[in-house]
Amino acid sequence: MPEEIIRALSVDGVRYSYRVHPRASDSGAPATEPALILGGALQGMYGWPQMDDHLGPAADVVTADLPGMGSADPLPPGPSADILRRAVLGIADDLGAPRLNLFGFSYGTAIAFGFAQRHPDRVARLALGGVPVHIDEDQVARWERAREVLAGGDREGFAAMAADALMCLDPERAVYRRELARRYVRRSFLHALAHSPHATNSLYRALADRPDFSGGLSGVPALVFAGEHDTVTSPERQREFAATIAGSRFLTVPESDHWVVLERAFEVAELVAGFFTETEAEAEAEGRRVGAPVSLPRQAGARAART
């Protein structure tokens, strides 16, 4: 198995780094362009082993500690969207890649979408999951209470509140591996707060910066997906957002909520890998053109819900 590569970069004097998991196969050319994975506010470069497994045979898999995340320097004061987009451009240029496949999840969707808007010629395909298009006042109030708990020094209390705010806890709604995902998210928050000197600031920035998903997009093949019980932003609102991307496809993933990448990790990795490696002929053969729906099976074996 090829060894991973770590590269250090900087933007406006802010140091950050990225990791390349080289394509697993040495036979022939890569099936697709390098795939850059951009996750949540505290998801760094080592949080995506399932993407290594599914995309590794087809392309180089790239993950990053962008400014304000993981081992990177903290973000400077002021709006962060521009510096994060330029950090992504720095990765693309350092890779020598004319174009990238971009997968953004949650907080990372705003970075990926904004980059695609400004540099559509550098994006081969765009996959976005759990897009926080609309944060309602109840969500804002819950996060403000969680911030107050953290400011008071109660990391355990904050981790529990933050995890619960991002999950569907309604027992009437089936969520696959809900408790496992809930425990993992809590531990992840606690680990980040304990080991990253600027994790608290990064969380505050992620909560305070309202991402901009306006303006639409054209010229980039795109896939948007949402957990069917996403309580951060409803699938209906995420579908409305997807409609602003010309020719995009949208789907809901059954038995999952905002943390669909944990609860349905295998299915999401397979979905994104399939989209990034799909040829135009294959898309046409399956009739998946201009807004056509796609779907995933339910874990219980029920018929998949189409959107």
C-alpha positions as CSV (number, residue, x, y, z in Angstrom):
1,M,0.0,0.0,0.0
2,P,1.5,3.4,-0.9
3,E,2.4,5.6,2.0
4,E,0.5,8.8,2.6
5,I,2.0,12.2,1.9
6,I,1.7,15.2,4.2
7,R,2.3,18.7,2.8
8,A,2.5,22.0,4.7
9,L,1.2,25.2,3.1
10,S,0.3,28.7,4.2
11,V,-2.2,31.4,3.2
12,D,-1.8,35.0,4.5
13,G,0.9,33.7,6.9
14,V,-1.6,31.1,8.4
15,R,-0.1,27.6,8.3
16,Y,-2.1,24.6,7.4
17,S,-1.6,21.2,5.8
18,Y,-3.1,18.5,3.7
19,R,-2.7,14.7,3.4
20,V,-2.7,12.6,0.2
21,H,-3.7,9.0,0.3
22,P,-2.2,7.9,-3.0
23,R,-4.2,5.8,-5.4
24,A,-3.9,2.1,-4.3
25,S,-3.5,0.7,-7.9
26,D,-0.4,1.2,-10.0
27,S,-2.0,-0.1,-13.2
28,G,-3.0,2.5,-15.7
29,A,-4.1,6.1,-15.2
30,P,-6.4,7.2,-12.3
31,A,-10.1,6.7,-13.0
32,T,-10.8,10.3,-11.9
33,E,-9.3,13.5,-10.6
34,P,-7.9,13.8,-7.0
35,A,-10.8,13.9,-4.5
36,L,-10.6,16.5,-1.8
37,I,-12.7,15.9,1.3
38,L,-13.8,18.9,3.4
39,G,-15.7,18.0,6.6
40,G,-17.1,19.7,9.7
41,A,-15.6,22.4,11.8
42,L,-13.6,19.9,13.9
43,Q,-13.1,17.2,11.3
44,G,-9.5,17.1,10.3
45,M,-7.4,15.2,7.8
46,Y,-7.6,11.8,9.6
47,G,-11.4,11.5,9.9
48,W,-12.2,9.9,6.5
49,P,-10.9,6.2,6.4
50,Q,-14.0,5.1,4.6
51,M,-13.3,7.5,1.7
52,D,-9.7,6.1,1.5
53,D,-11.1,2.6,1.1
54,H,-13.8,3.5,-1.5
55,L,-12.0,6.1,-3.6
56,G,-8.4,4.8,-3.1
57,P,-8.5,2.4,-6.0
58,A,-9.7,5.1,-8.4
59,A,-8.0,8.3,-7.4
60,D,-5.7,10.1,-4.9
61,V,-7.8,10.9,-1.8
62,V,-6.9,14.3,-0.2
63,T,-7.9,15.5,3.3
64,A,-6.9,18.6,5.1
65,D,-6.4,20.5,8.3
66,L,-7.5,23.9,6.9
67,P,-6.9,27.1,8.8
68,G,-8.7,26.9,12.2
69,M,-8.9,23.1,12.1
70,G,-6.8,20.3,13.6
71,S,-3.1,21.1,13.6
72,A,-3.4,24.2,11.5
73,D,-3.0,27.8,12.8
74,P,-6.1,29.5,14.1
75,L,-8.1,31.7,11.7
76,P,-7.4,35.4,11.9
77,P,-10.1,37.8,13.1
78,G,-12.9,38.7,10.7
79,P,-14.8,36.7,8.1
80,S,-13.2,33.3,7.3
81,A,-14.8,32.2,4.0
82,D,-12.3,33.9,1.7
83,I,-9.2,32.6,3.4
84,L,-10.6,29.0,3.5
85,R,-11.4,29.1,-0.2
86,R,-7.9,30.3,-1.0
87,A,-6.5,27.5,1.2
88,V,-8.3,25.0,-1.0
89,L,-6.9,26.7,-4.1
90,G,-3.5,26.4,-2.5
91,I,-4.0,22.6,-2.2
92,A,-5.1,22.3,-5.8
93,D,-2.1,24.3,-7.1
94,D,0.3,22.4,-4.8
95,L,-1.0,19.1,-6.1
96,G,-0.5,20.4,-9.7
97,A,-4.1,19.3,-10.4
98,P,-6.0,21.2,-13.1
99,R,-9.3,20.0,-11.5
100,L,-10.4,18.4,-8.3
101,N,-13.4,16.3,-7.2
102,L,-14.8,18.1,-4.2
103,F,-16.8,16.5,-1.4
104,G,-18.0,18.8,1.3
105,F,-20.0,17.7,4.4
106,S,-21.8,20.0,6.9
107,Y,-19.5,23.0,7.6
108,G,-17.3,21.9,4.7
109,T,-20.2,22.3,2.2
110,A,-19.9,26.1,2.4
111,I,-16.2,26.0,1.6
112,A,-16.7,23.6,-1.3
113,F,-19.7,25.3,-2.8
114,G,-18.0,28.8,-2.5
115,F,-14.9,27.4,-4.1
116,A,-16.9,25.9,-7.0
117,Q,-18.7,29.2,-7.6
118,R,-15.4,31.1,-7.9
119,H,-13.3,28.5,-9.6
120,P,-15.7,26.3,-11.6
121,D,-12.9,25.5,-14.0
122,R,-11.0,23.8,-11.2
123,V,-13.8,21.5,-10.1
124,A,-14.5,18.2,-11.9
125,R,-17.5,17.2,-9.8
126,L,-19.1,18.5,-6.6
127,A,-20.7,16.3,-3.9
128,L,-22.3,18.0,-0.9
129,G,-23.9,16.3,2.1
130,G,-25.8,17.7,5.1
131,V,-25.9,21.3,3.7
132,P,-26.7,23.7,6.5
133,V,-28.7,26.0,4.2
134,H,-31.1,27.2,6.9
135,I,-30.5,27.4,10.7
136,D,-33.7,28.2,12.5
137,E,-34.0,30.3,15.6
138,D,-34.4,27.2,17.8
139,Q,-31.1,25.8,16.6
140,V,-29.4,29.2,17.2
141,A,-30.7,29.3,20.8
142,R,-29.6,25.7,21.5
143,W,-26.1,26.5,20.2
144,E,-26.0,29.7,22.3
145,R,-26.8,27.8,25.4
146,A,-24.1,25.2,24.5
147,R,-21.6,28.1,24.1
148,E,-22.4,29.4,27.5
149,V,-21.9,26.0,29.0
150,L,-18.5,25.7,27.3
151,A,-17.5,29.3,28.4
152,G,-18.3,28.1,31.9
153,G,-15.7,25.4,31.6
154,D,-18.0,22.4,31.3
155,R,-16.6,20.5,28.4
156,E,-18.6,17.3,29.1
157,G,-21.8,19.3,29.2
158,F,-21.0,21.1,26.0
159,A,-20.1,17.9,24.1
160,A,-23.4,16.4,25.1
161,M,-25.4,19.4,24.1
162,A,-23.5,19.9,20.9
163,A,-24.0,16.3,19.8
164,D,-27.7,16.3,20.7
165,A,-28.2,19.6,18.7
166,L,-26.8,17.9,15.6
167,M,-28.9,14.7,15.8
168,C,-32.5,13.5,15.5
169,L,-33.4,12.1,18.9
170,D,-37.1,11.4,18.1
171,P,-37.6,7.7,18.9
172,E,-40.4,7.6,16.3
173,R,-37.9,8.3,13.5
174,A,-35.6,5.4,12.7
175,V,-32.0,6.4,12.6
176,Y,-29.4,3.6,11.9
177,R,-26.7,3.4,14.6
178,R,-28.0,6.5,16.3
179,E,-26.5,5.9,19.8
180,L,-23.2,4.8,18.3
181,A,-23.0,8.0,16.3
182,R,-24.1,10.0,19.3
183,R,-21.3,8.6,21.5
184,Y,-18.8,9.1,18.7
185,V,-19.7,12.8,18.2
186,R,-19.5,13.5,21.9
187,R,-16.1,11.9,22.1
188,S,-14.9,13.8,19.0
189,F,-15.9,17.1,20.6
190,L,-14.2,16.3,23.8
191,H,-11.0,15.1,22.1
192,A,-10.8,18.2,20.0
193,L,-11.3,20.5,23.0
194,A,-8.6,18.7,24.9
195,H,-6.0,18.4,22.2
196,S,-6.4,21.5,19.9
197,P,-5.4,24.8,21.4
198,H,-7.9,26.7,19.3
199,A,-10.7,24.2,19.0
200,T,-13.0,26.4,21.2
201,N,-12.3,29.4,18.9
202,S,-13.0,27.3,15.8
203,L,-16.3,26.2,17.2
204,Y,-17.3,29.7,18.0
205,R,-16.4,30.8,14.5
206,A,-18.3,27.9,12.9
207,L,-21.4,28.8,14.9
208,A,-21.2,32.6,14.4
209,D,-20.3,32.6,10.7
210,R,-23.5,32.2,8.7
211,P,-22.5,30.4,5.5
212,D,-23.7,31.8,2.2
213,F,-25.3,29.4,-0.1
214,S,-26.9,31.9,-2.5
215,G,-26.0,32.7,-6.1
216,G,-26.4,29.3,-7.7
217,L,-23.9,27.4,-9.7
218,S,-23.6,26.1,-13.3
219,G,-21.0,24.2,-15.3
220,V,-20.1,21.7,-12.5
221,P,-21.8,18.3,-12.2
222,A,-23.2,18.2,-8.7
223,L,-24.8,15.7,-6.2
224,V,-26.5,16.9,-3.0
225,F,-27.7,14.5,-0.4
226,A,-29.3,14.7,3.0
227,G,-30.2,12.3,5.8
228,E,-34.0,11.9,5.8
229,H,-34.3,13.0,9.4
230,D,-31.7,15.9,9.3
231,T,-32.8,18.3,12.0
232,V,-30.1,20.9,11.3
233,T,-31.6,21.8,7.9
234,S,-34.5,19.8,6.6
235,P,-34.1,17.7,3.4
236,E,-36.8,19.9,1.8
237,R,-34.7,23.0,2.2
238,Q,-31.6,21.1,1.0
239,R,-33.5,20.0,-2.1
240,E,-34.4,23.7,-2.7
241,F,-30.7,24.5,-2.5
242,A,-29.8,21.7,-4.9
243,A,-32.2,23.2,-7.4
244,T,-30.0,26.3,-7.6
245,I,-27.2,24.2,-9.1
246,A,-27.9,23.6,-12.7
247,G,-28.2,19.9,-13.6
248,S,-27.7,18.7,-10.1
249,R,-29.1,15.5,-8.6
250,F,-30.5,15.2,-5.1
251,L,-31.3,12.4,-2.8
252,T,-32.3,11.6,0.8
253,V,-30.5,8.8,2.6
254,P,-32.9,6.7,4.6
255,E,-32.6,6.0,8.3
256,S,-30.1,8.8,9.0
257,D,-30.0,12.4,10.2
258,H,-27.4,15.1,9.9
259,W,-24.6,12.7,10.8
260,V,-25.4,10.5,7.8
261,V,-21.6,10.1,7.1
262,L,-21.4,8.2,10.4
263,E,-24.7,6.4,10.5
264,R,-24.5,5.3,6.8
265,A,-20.7,5.5,6.3
266,F,-20.4,2.7,3.8
267,E,-23.3,3.8,1.7
268,V,-22.2,7.4,1.6
269,A,-18.7,6.5,0.7
270,E,-19.9,4.2,-2.1
271,L,-22.3,6.9,-3.3
272,V,-19.7,9.6,-3.5
273,A,-17.1,7.3,-5.1
274,G,-19.6,6.2,-7.7
275,F,-20.5,9.8,-8.5
276,F,-16.9,10.8,-8.8
277,T,-16.0,7.9,-11.1
278,E,-19.2,7.8,-13.2
279,T,-18.8,8.5,-16.9
280,E,-21.2,10.6,-18.9
281,A,-22.3,7.5,-20.8
282,E,-23.1,5.7,-17.5
283,A,-25.1,8.6,-16.3
284,E,-27.1,8.7,-19.5
285,A,-27.7,4.9,-19.4
286,E,-29.2,5.1,-16.0
287,G,-31.3,8.2,-16.8
288,R,-29.7,10.3,-14.1
289,R,-29.7,13.6,-15.9
290,V,-30.7,17.2,-14.9
291,G,-32.3,16.7,-11.5
292,A,-33.1,13.0,-11.8
293,P,-33.5,11.4,-8.4
294,V,-31.2,8.7,-7.0
295,S,-31.8,6.6,-3.9
296,L,-30.2,4.3,-1.4
297,P,-31.7,1.2,0.3
298,R,-33.0,1.2,3.8
299,Q,-31.0,-1.0,6.3
300,A,-34.0,-3.0,7.2
301,G,-34.5,-4.0,3.6
302,A,-37.6,-1.9,2.9
303,R,-38.0,-0.3,-0.5
304,A,-35.8,2.8,-0.9
305,A,-37.5,6.1,-0.7
306,R,-37.2,8.2,-3.8
307,T,-37.0,12.0,-3.7
